Amino acid sequence: MLKEKARVVAVKPGIALVEASRRSSCDSCSLNESCGTGIISKFLGRKRARLEVLNPVGARVGDEVMVAIEDQVLVRTSFMVYAMPLLLMFLGGATGQMINDAWGWTGSEALVILFSLAGLASGFLRIASSLRKQGNVQGLRPVILSCDRGQAQLPPG
């Protein structure tokens, strides 16, 4: 299970919008001062990621929370996001090449490029649609495991 600390910035019934700083793997590398990738990472700065998560612990705005997502969900979603557009792009290109060969257009690759781009675009559209549907499925959405309200959130007395 992958866990990350975040801060709650908004709440809805059963859902919280959390914000966490994006970290690169360069943060934990001893060579990040002299590596080109580490220098670029520092130049671009730290951005904050916002994500809607399930809120079974009743976290409130301003709370520090521990958010988690199952490893297999992360791996499956990552594979889908990276592999599906590439696979559909290659299939589109192969289809374009087959049509080129069937019609005898041996000197032009325009149809191959067009079909490749269409496959890539359809892959991204399928992913967007699939992720919207999966976001509503209980086991596929990140969840808040614990909440730290801190001293500022406690009532006086």
C-alpha positions in Angstrom: 0.0 0.0 0.0 1.4 3.4 -1.0 0.9 6.1 1.7 1.5 9.8 1.5 0.8 12.7 3.9 -1.5 15.5 2.7 -3.6 18.4 3.9 -7.3 18.6 3.5 -8.4 21.7 1.6 -12.1 21.0 1.1 -14.7 18.4 2.2 -17.9 17.0 0.7 -20.0 14.3 2.3 -17.7 11.2 2.4 -15.1 12.8 0.2 -12.1 15.1 0.9 -10.0 17.2 -1.5 -6.5 16.8 -0.3 -3.3 18.6 -1.4 0.2 17.1 -1.2 3.5 18.4 -2.6 4.8 16.5 -5.5 8.2 14.9 -4.9 10.6 13.6 -7.5 12.8 10.6 -6.9 15.7 13.0 -7.1 14.9 14.1 -3.5 16.2 10.9 -2.1 19.2 10.6 -4.5 22.7 11.6 -3.3 23.7 12.8 -6.7 20.8 15.3 -7.1 23.1 18.3 -6.7 25.2 17.4 -9.8 22.7 15.5 -11.9 21.0 17.3 -14.8 17.6 15.8 -13.9 17.9 16.9 -10.3 18.8 20.5 -11.4 15.8 20.6 -13.7 13.6 19.3 -10.9 14.8 22.1 -8.6 14.4 24.7 -11.4 10.8 23.7 -12.0 10.0 23.9 -8.4 7.6 22.0 -6.2 4.1 21.8 -7.4 1.1 20.8 -5.3 -1.1 17.9 -6.4 -4.8 17.9 -5.5 -6.8 14.8 -5.4 -10.3 13.7 -4.2 -10.1 10.8 -1.8 -12.6 8.9 0.4 -13.0 10.3 3.8 -14.1 7.6 6.3 -12.4 9.3 9.2 -14.3 12.5 9.0 -11.3 14.8 8.3 -11.9 18.5 8.2 -10.4 21.4 6.3 -6.8 22.0 7.5 -6.3 18.5 8.9 -3.1 16.6 8.2 -4.1 13.2 6.9 -2.4 10.0 5.7 -3.8 9.0 2.3 -3.3 5.5 0.9 -3.9 3.6 -2.4 -3.5 -0.1 -3.0 -0.4 -1.1 -4.9 -2.2 -3.2 -7.5 -4.6 -0.3 -8.3 -1.6 2.0 -8.8 0.2 -0.5 -11.0 -2.9 -1.3 -13.1 -3.8 2.3 -13.6 -0.2 3.3 -14.4 0.0 0.5 -17.0 -3.3 1.5 -18.5 -2.2 5.2 -18.7 1.1 4.4 -20.4 0.5 1.3 -22.4 -3.0 1.7 -23.8 -2.3 4.8 -25.9 0.9 3.3 -27.2 -0.7 0.0 -28.1 -3.6 1.8 -29.9 -1.1 4.0 -31.7 0.8 1.0 -33.0 -2.4 -0.8 -34.0 -3.6 2.4 -35.8 -0.3 2.6 -37.6 -0.4 -1.0 -38.6 -4.0 -0.6 -39.9 -2.9 2.5 -41.9 0.0 0.5 -43.3 -2.3 -2.4 -44.3 -4.6 0.0 -46.1 -1.6 1.6 -47.8 -0.5 -1.8 -49.0 -4.0 -2.8 -50.1 -4.5 0.3 -52.1 -0.9 0.3 -53.5 0.2 3.6 -52.0 3.8 2.6 -51.4 5.4 6.0 -51.5 3.2 7.7 -48.9 3.2 7.4 -45.1 0.5 10.0 -44.5 -2.2 7.4 -43.9 0.0 5.5 -41.4 0.7 8.8 -39.5 -3.0 9.7 -39.6 -4.1 6.3 -38.3 -1.3 6.3 -35.6 -2.4 9.7 -34.3 -6.0 8.6 -34.4 -5.1 5.5 -32.3 -3.1 7.6 -29.9 -6.0 10.0 -29.5 -8.5 7.2 -29.0 -6.3 5.7 -26.3 -6.2 8.9 -24.4 -10.0 9.3 -24.7 -10.6 5.7 -23.5 -8.3 6.3 -20.5 -10.1 9.5 -19.6 -13.5 7.8 -19.8 -12.3 4.7 -17.9 -10.6 6.8 -15.1 -13.8 8.8 -14.6 -15.8 5.6 -14.2 -13.1 4.0 -11.9 -13.0 7.1 -9.7 -16.5 6.2 -8.5 -15.7 2.6 -7.7 -15.1 2.2 -4.0 -11.9 0.0 -4.1 -10.2 2.1 -6.8 -10.1 5.5 -5.1 -7.5 6.6 -2.6 -8.7 6.7 1.0 -7.8 8.6 4.2 -6.3 6.2 6.7 -5.7 8.6 9.6 -6.2 12.2 10.6 -4.0 14.5 12.7 -6.0 17.5 13.7 -3.1 19.2 15.4 -3.1 21.7 18.3 -4.6 24.5 16.2 -7.8 22.5 15.5 -8.5 21.6 19.2 -11.2 23.6 20.9 -10.1 25.5 24.0 -10.6 24.1 27.4 
